[in-house]
């Protein structure tokens, strides 16, 4: 069981249970929902962003997507005690994924920087009767102790945090040996994406992307679906795999995670072809809008993966 101790996150100090970080919410004149008191991070939410995810998170498609993710992770999880996992849902949004893990009896710790969505997730968990610990916080400084988590989930998160290397260090820090890190994020190999409402944005040159990011943060928030922190990083499975390998992780991509037992003969043949050919696998990544990676932490994993990756000549994502 994870003990959420505010002073023991780095393994020192007097243990004290982390408080629930509730705040009053009120709409501002610019249609944002702001929390008080203010902190170093902006925990507010644009009204349209909140409304979209409040509705989207309830759709059958969203629930089914997170259910497939959960089941894929549990198929490969290297531990016999799969019903008693400590699960961290980083960037939990409205809590759909957290509730799916909680319904199986796992202990879930849900973290998000967006206070309004976090409050919505907490309300939904209460209505369902699930016990989930919701924590206001940033992915670059997680309010969780060292080696306290079995499964760390970061779905559509890494692209929104400029210091993505620090995120990976935090994920490595909180995971126990043999723990699982599951991430989905952008894919720079594929021109199709959902982060910006612009055609073929995945293949835009870096300078043009930076210009679009500035517009999304200032005068054109609709370009990035009114996200408070629009996508600023563009990855590939191969670059993330190299970065995580430097920390002692072994990684699998979306094609490794497909459950062949649920597929027909033709689909199984295609899957076998992709898995057996590095060229076909690369082509399949080019045709897939997002990056999916599942990495298992070794017993000797190190949080100094960034330096290791650079020394090995790994390209930037």
Secondary structure by P-SEA (a helix, b strand, c coil): ccccccccccccccccccccbbbbbbbcccccccccccccccccccaaaaaaaaaaaacaaaaaaaaaaaaaaaaccccccccccccccccccccaaaaaaaaaccbbbbbbccaaaaaaaaaaaaaabbbbbbbbccccccccccccccbbbbccccccccaaaaaaaaaaaaccccbbbbbbbbbccccccccccccccccccaaaaaaaaaaaacccccccccccccccccccaaaaaaaaaaacccccccccccccccccaaaaaaaaaaaacaaaaaaaaaaccbbbbbbbbccccccaaaaaaaaaccccc
